[in-house]
Amino acid sequence: GGDIERVDLKGLEGFYGTRRVAMLTPVDPRRYVEPTGSNGIAVAPANTQDGHALLLINPHTSFYFRSELQVTSDEGLNAYGEILSHEAEHNAQLRHQDWLRSGQTELAGKSANMHELEPLAAAVLNFVTPYLGGVVAAMYARSDDGTLTRIGAYGFAHQEGHAKVIQPKESLAAQAANENRILTLRELPPDYIKVGSGLGETAPRELLIAPISNHGKIKGVIEIGFLHPVRERDTEFMELIGPAVGASVASVVYRHRLQVALEEQQAMNEELQVQQEELRTANEELEEQSRALEESQTALENQQAELEQTNEQLAEQAANLDLKNAALTTAQEQLRDRALELERASRYKSEFLANMSHRSEEHTSELQSRETISYAVFC
């Protein structure tokens, strides 16, 4: 490398021409800086007529003192040509890496801050498909059971003609997800996928199927159809962005699950609040019932105390009654004994009177007999 000296047209005419012309104004030697470096052009032996390598060295020196040096040494030229070839290859690798990194960076910017799978798939496919030169594409999200569900499409002529849900082991997309490797399909059937445009429909020639993953766990699959053969850099780019896209899908799925969990938690909290309100109302009712029970208990205790007092009074009255009953029983026994005595006395009296009456009748009868006898005698 180095600086290249600038020379105007008059200078060229004065140096190379046959007609004399005014030369450039002399430059102060103290301010003049001699250009440095050189250019080299190498020609491989296969591209020369005599089969020898050629090297043209053009030093970056003053125009008026420059010279071209041609070297024809095969060994030196081949070595220099190899260096230039390596440099060209290195530059090509740098350009390739820059293409990969630029695409990765731009895709990261376009797919950032996505909270739903459909907008994320649209952002990914709308960038990746034209970036790789594809014409049709689809993106699938993979569930825990291995089912693939289409979440986005690009360039489809009839989306309803392509599977929206792919069961495990049903297609090559499921195979790519199960094996976690990129698949390339060539010579596709004419009716496999149709590319739609304003001018009509056509079928892609080749198909690239790339899984997307997050920490080794497959999160989905991207299918891209091409009208030209799939290049190695297309596969390398899909390998490069697979983890990033998979992480984005995992983040959206996790955010969705978290949102569902939060909504369920909110619903549970609302239900819990209702239950707490019902429980508070029930507690108030229980407290009211408890106060009523306490009042009833107090009333029962008072009644119990009154009843105990009444029982004590009844017990005293019963004791007095027992005493009276005992006295009455004693009096009854005395009366019974007196009645027995009276009965015996009455019986004795009756017997005495009966005896006396019998004796009186006998005496009367005896007297009458005597009087009869006396009357008879008298007569």
C-alpha positions as MATLAB code, in Angstrom:
seq = 'GGDIERVDLKGLEGFYGTRRVAMLTPVDPRRYVEPTGSNGIAVAPANTQDGHALLLINPHTSFYFRSELQVTSDEGLNAYGEILSHEAEHNAQLRHQDWLRSGQTELAGKSANMHELEPLAAAVLNFVTPYLGGVVAAMYARSDDGTLTRIGAYGFAHQEGHAKVIQPKESLAAQAANENRILTLRELPPDYIKVGSGLGETAPRELLIAPISNHGKIKGVIEIGFLHPVRERDTEFMELIGPAVGASVASVVYRHRLQVALEEQQAMNEELQVQQEELRTANEELEEQSRALEESQTALENQQAELEQTNEQLAEQAANLDLKNAALTTAQEQLRDRALELERASRYKSEFLANMSHRSEEHTSELQSRETISYAVFC';
ca = [
       0.000    0.000    0.000;
       0.977    3.641    0.097;
       0.080    6.957   -1.485;
      -0.426    7.370   -5.209;
       0.967   10.610   -6.630;
      -1.428   12.787   -8.600;
      -0.219   14.164  -11.965;
      -2.282   16.453  -14.201;
      -2.701   15.986  -17.917;
      -0.101   18.628  -18.829;
       2.465   16.793  -16.804;
       1.706   13.537  -18.620;
       1.958   15.288  -22.007;
       5.232   16.921  -21.088;
       6.716   13.624  -19.876;
       5.554   11.285  -22.620;
       4.822   13.594  -25.564;
       7.152   14.840  -28.286;
       5.915   18.428  -28.101;
       7.430   20.603  -25.452;
       5.002   21.974  -22.898;
       5.376   23.789  -19.659;
       6.063   21.406  -16.757;
       4.554   21.589  -13.312;
       5.694   24.235  -10.903;
       8.625   22.798   -8.957;
       7.738   21.582   -5.516;
       9.745   22.656   -2.512;
      11.908   19.629   -1.684;
      11.452   20.311    1.998;
       7.695   19.786    1.633;
       7.762   16.909   -0.806;
       6.957   13.397    0.495;
       7.899   10.512   -1.745;
       5.047    7.992   -2.199;
       5.750    4.523   -0.787;
       4.461    0.996   -1.257;
       3.661   -0.918   -4.407;
       1.005   -2.813   -6.333;
       1.521   -6.355   -7.511;
      -0.300   -8.327  -10.177;
       0.300  -12.093  -10.325;
      -0.797  -14.370  -13.175;
      -0.929  -18.113  -12.564;
       0.952  -20.435  -14.981;
      -2.293  -21.914  -16.219;
      -3.337  -18.493  -17.529;
      -0.154  -17.752  -19.550;
       0.743  -18.847  -23.057;
       4.082  -20.415  -22.139;
       2.909  -21.913  -18.841;
       5.046  -19.667  -16.639;
       3.830  -17.517  -13.806;
       4.046  -13.745  -14.258;
       4.365  -10.970  -11.648;
       4.080   -7.255  -12.386;
       5.294   -4.994   -9.551;
       4.327   -1.311   -9.745;
       6.138    0.682   -7.024;
       4.410    3.743   -5.555;
       7.221    6.203   -6.249;
       7.302    9.548   -7.931;
       5.636    9.515  -11.348;
       8.730   10.917  -12.959;
      10.976    8.280  -11.498;
       8.676    5.258  -11.579;
       9.479    2.017  -13.274;
       7.695   -1.268  -13.827;
       9.570   -4.436  -12.983;
       8.521   -7.734  -14.503;
       9.663  -10.882  -12.775;
       9.383  -14.300  -14.349;
      10.795  -16.492  -11.591;
       8.363  -19.376  -11.189;
       9.311  -20.031   -7.569;
       8.991  -16.418   -6.509;
       5.882  -15.792   -8.536;
       4.158  -18.889   -7.239;
       4.973  -17.905   -3.659;
       3.696  -14.389   -4.203;
       0.651  -15.663   -6.014;
      -0.073  -18.020   -3.141;
       0.141  -15.120   -0.705;
      -2.249  -13.099   -2.828;
      -4.548  -16.095   -3.123;
      -4.572  -16.557    0.652;
      -5.211  -12.850    1.088;
      -8.102  -12.997   -1.365;
      -9.473  -16.056    0.403;
      -9.103  -14.329    3.766;
     -10.905  -11.248    2.443;
     -13.661  -13.467    1.105;
     -13.970  -15.119    4.527;
     -14.104  -11.712    6.177;
     -16.832  -10.610    3.790;
     -18.686  -13.861    4.477;
     -18.389  -13.433    8.228;
     -19.496   -9.821    7.888;
     -22.517  -10.995    5.885;
     -23.371  -13.550    8.560;
     -22.931  -11.127   11.457;
     -24.764   -8.310    9.712;
     -27.719  -10.584    9.025;
     -27.676  -11.884   12.573;
     -27.557   -8.373   14.027;
     -30.290   -7.023   11.767;
     -32.519  -10.022   12.496;
     -32.008   -9.532   16.244;
     -33.132   -5.926   15.897;
     -36.211   -6.796   13.853;
     -37.320   -9.638   16.140;
     -36.721   -7.843   19.435;
     -39.557   -6.961   21.833;
     -41.991   -9.463   20.338;
     -44.646  -10.726   22.743;
     -46.637  -13.018   20.423;
     -45.550  -15.910   18.217;
     -47.284  -14.704   15.018;
     -45.607  -11.252   14.906;
     -42.280  -12.879   15.781;
     -42.614  -15.389   12.930;
     -43.589  -12.617   10.511;
     -40.532  -10.538   11.485;
     -38.193  -13.538   11.135;
     -39.555  -14.761    7.800;
     -39.858  -11.273    6.273;
     -36.155  -10.737    6.890;
     -34.541  -14.160    6.551;
     -36.336  -15.270    3.379;
     -35.239  -12.378    1.136;
     -31.853  -12.180    2.878;
     -31.108  -15.725    1.701;
     -32.801  -15.215   -1.640;
     -35.741  -17.462   -0.820;
     -39.205  -17.068   -2.307;
     -41.470  -18.937    0.086;
     -41.168  -19.861    3.756;
     -43.035  -21.123    6.796;
     -42.254  -21.174   10.501;
     -43.543  -23.720   13.002;
     -43.526  -23.778   16.802;
     -42.944  -27.132   18.495;
     -44.949  -28.177   21.551;
     -43.717  -30.447   24.323;
     -45.280  -33.514   22.672;
     -43.481  -32.848   19.370;
     -46.420  -31.368   17.438;
     -45.500  -28.571   15.015;
     -47.956  -25.700   14.634;
     -47.513  -23.133   11.875;
     -47.188  -19.631   13.289;
     -46.137  -17.739   10.155;
     -45.819  -17.941    6.375;
     -44.124  -15.979    3.592;
     -44.982  -15.964   -0.116;
     -47.558  -18.784   -0.012;
     -49.962  -18.869   -2.958;
     -52.559  -20.819   -0.955;
     -51.800  -21.120    2.739;
     -54.753  -23.425    3.332;
     -53.093  -26.002    1.060;
     -50.110  -26.346    3.379;
     -50.320  -28.167    6.692;
     -50.970  -25.924    9.676;
     -50.355  -28.698   12.197;
     -47.747  -31.438   11.732;
     -47.829  -34.421   14.036;
     -44.572  -36.049   15.203;
     -42.978  -38.268   12.507;
     -45.448  -37.043    9.877;
     -43.107  -35.076    7.608;
     -39.525  -34.034    6.957;
     -40.097  -30.948    9.084;
     -40.867  -33.189   12.057;
     -37.841  -35.315   11.161;
     -35.559  -32.262   11.120;
     -36.925  -31.270   14.544;
     -36.578  -34.773   15.980;
     -33.014  -35.190   14.660;
     -32.036  -31.553   15.303;
     -30.322  -31.160   11.937;
     -30.794  -29.114    8.781;
     -32.322  -30.908    5.809;
     -32.044  -29.862    2.144;
     -34.591  -31.163   -0.353;
     -33.869  -31.068   -4.067;
     -36.137  -31.660   -7.050;
     -39.333  -30.850   -5.152;
     -42.652  -32.085   -6.512;
     -44.442  -29.380   -8.548;
     -47.366  -29.271   -6.108;
     -45.314  -29.315   -2.886;
     -45.445  -25.543   -2.305;
     -46.715  -22.785   -4.577;
     -45.090  -19.351   -4.624;
     -47.650  -16.614   -5.152;
     -47.057  -13.245   -6.793;
     -48.951  -10.661   -8.779;
     -47.861  -12.352  -12.003;
     -48.884  -15.890  -11.140;
     -47.705  -18.960   -9.269;
     -44.608  -21.152   -9.432;
     -42.992  -23.947   -7.447;
     -39.591  -23.668   -5.716;
     -36.757  -25.930   -6.830;
     -35.177  -26.675   -3.475;
     -36.236  -26.517    0.151;
     -34.195  -25.837    3.273;
     -35.591  -27.123    6.596;
     -33.790  -25.806    9.678;
     -34.681  -26.479   13.334;
     -34.529  -23.681   15.902;
     -33.521  -24.481   19.471;
     -32.960  -22.983   22.886;
     -30.315  -24.553   25.132;
     -30.492  -27.764   23.115;
     -34.273  -28.045   23.237;
     -36.037  -27.818   19.871;
     -38.530  -24.957   19.775;
     -39.610  -25.061   16.149;
     -38.709  -25.377   12.470;
     -38.224  -22.924    9.582;
     -38.834  -24.025    5.980;
     -37.504  -21.865    3.114;
     -38.060  -22.588   -0.570;
     -35.605  -21.397   -3.258;
     -35.790  -21.029   -7.023;
     -32.010  -21.625   -7.087;
     -29.873  -24.305   -5.416;
     -29.364  -23.995   -1.662;
     -25.919  -22.581   -0.953;
     -23.574  -23.516    1.841;
     -23.803  -20.035    3.300;
     -27.606  -20.370    3.528;
     -27.185  -23.451    5.705;
     -24.471  -21.762    7.771;
     -26.656  -18.702    8.317;
     -29.586  -20.834    9.467;
     -27.266  -22.691   11.861;
     -26.078  -19.338   13.195;
     -29.503  -17.797   13.820;
     -31.198  -21.019   15.006;
     -30.370  -20.566   18.715;
     -31.312  -16.861   18.683;
     -34.676  -17.466   17.006;
     -35.270  -20.459   19.283;
     -34.520  -18.297   22.320;
     -37.000  -15.684   21.053;
     -39.676  -18.359   20.587;
     -38.939  -19.784   24.047;
     -39.150  -16.283   25.518;
     -42.522  -15.625   23.873;
     -43.851  -19.030   24.956;
     -42.565  -18.490   28.491;
     -44.073  -14.998   28.568;
     -47.376  -16.399   27.295;
     -47.348  -19.153   29.910;
     -46.446  -16.599   32.552;
     -49.313  -14.387   31.379;
     -51.711  -17.341   31.538;
     -50.385  -18.216   34.987;
     -50.797  -14.603   36.112;
     -54.354  -14.506   34.765;
     -55.129  -17.775   36.520;
     -53.510  -16.414   39.666;
     -55.558  -13.228   39.341;
     -58.718  -15.262   38.854;
     -57.794  -17.363   41.882;
     -57.109  -14.179   43.854;
     -60.496  -12.778   42.861;
     -62.145  -16.063   43.790;
     -60.189  -16.054   47.028;
     -61.372  -12.525   47.743;
     -64.955  -13.647   47.160;
     -64.384  -16.612   49.447;
     -62.781  -14.334   52.022;
     -65.780  -12.004   51.822;
     -68.109  -14.974   52.223;
     -65.961  -16.225   55.076;
     -66.020  -12.778   56.694;
     -69.805  -12.706   56.399;
     -70.001  -16.235   57.799;
     -67.659  -15.220   60.647;
     -69.864  -12.242   61.423;
     -72.888  -14.517   61.455;
     -71.011  -16.980   63.648;
     -69.994  -14.166   65.969;
     -73.611  -13.054   66.133;
     -74.693  -16.603   66.792;
     -71.909  -16.910   69.343;
     -73.127  -13.776   71.118;
     -76.673  -15.165   71.018;
     -75.405  -18.461   72.396;
     -73.500  -16.631   75.111;
     -76.650  -14.723   76.015;
     -78.608  -17.987   75.954;
     -75.907  -19.580   78.064;
     -76.106  -16.722   80.522;
     -79.894  -17.035   80.625;
     -79.591  -20.780   81.086;
     -77.086  -20.268   83.870;
     -79.461  -17.826   85.522;
     -82.301  -20.272   85.065;
     -80.063  -22.998   86.406;
     -79.255  -20.908   89.447;
     -82.926  -20.148   89.943;
     -83.735  -23.790   89.430;
     -81.104  -24.821   91.927;
     -82.527  -22.322   94.395;
     -86.012  -23.634   93.687;
     -84.729  -27.160   94.092;
     -83.208  -26.233   97.415;
     -86.534  -24.714   98.486;
     -88.335  -27.783   97.216;
     -85.854  -29.948   99.054;
     -86.552  -28.043  102.265;
     -90.271  -28.292  101.640;
     -89.862  -31.972  100.880;
     -87.944  -32.409  104.102;
     -90.658  -30.564  106.005;
     -93.252  -32.608  104.210;
     -91.382  -35.758  105.119;
     -91.423  -34.669  108.723;
     -95.120  -33.914  108.491;
     -95.715  -37.201  106.738;
     -93.783  -38.976  109.444;
     -95.813  -37.199  112.094;
     -98.988  -37.958  110.172;
     -97.948  -41.558  109.833;
     -97.313  -41.692  113.542;
    -100.669  -40.080  114.183;
    -102.315  -42.485  111.785;
    -100.679  -45.393  113.527;
    -101.829  -43.999  116.843;
    -105.331  -43.526  115.447;
    -105.211  -47.009  114.018;
    -104.155  -48.363  117.383;
    -106.860  -46.287  119.054;
    -109.398  -47.507  116.545;
    -108.353  -51.057  117.228;
    -108.685  -50.454  120.915;
    -112.094  -48.864  120.383;
    -113.084  -51.706  118.166;
    -112.055  -54.184  120.794;
    -113.845  -52.195  123.479;
    -116.926  -51.944  121.318;
    -116.778  -55.622  120.616;
    -116.366  -56.346  124.250;
    -119.255  -54.040  125.029;
    -121.394  -55.611  122.365;
    -120.580  -59.033  123.647;
    -121.311  -57.879  127.185;
    -124.598  -56.337  126.206;
    -125.507  -59.381  124.181;
    -124.776  -61.547  127.148;
    -126.679  -59.256  129.373;
    -129.624  -59.190  126.942;
    -129.594  -62.935  126.687;
    -129.503  -63.282  130.372;
    -132.329  -60.766  130.712;
    -134.409  -62.663  128.221;
    -133.769  -65.860  130.036;
    -134.688  -64.186  133.299;
    -137.784  -62.656  131.748;
    -138.753  -65.947  130.233;
    -138.198  -67.605  133.519;
    -140.338  -65.006  135.233;
    -143.071  -65.413  132.664;
    -142.931  -69.124  133.120;
    -143.221  -68.699  136.804;
    -146.141  -66.293  136.394;
    -147.870  -68.699  134.063;
    -147.394  -71.459  136.467;
    -148.619  -69.263  139.260;
    -151.715  -68.237  137.300;
    -152.523  -71.699  136.501;
    -152.208  -72.754  140.024;
    -154.283  -69.881  141.077;
    -157.009  -70.649  138.727;
];
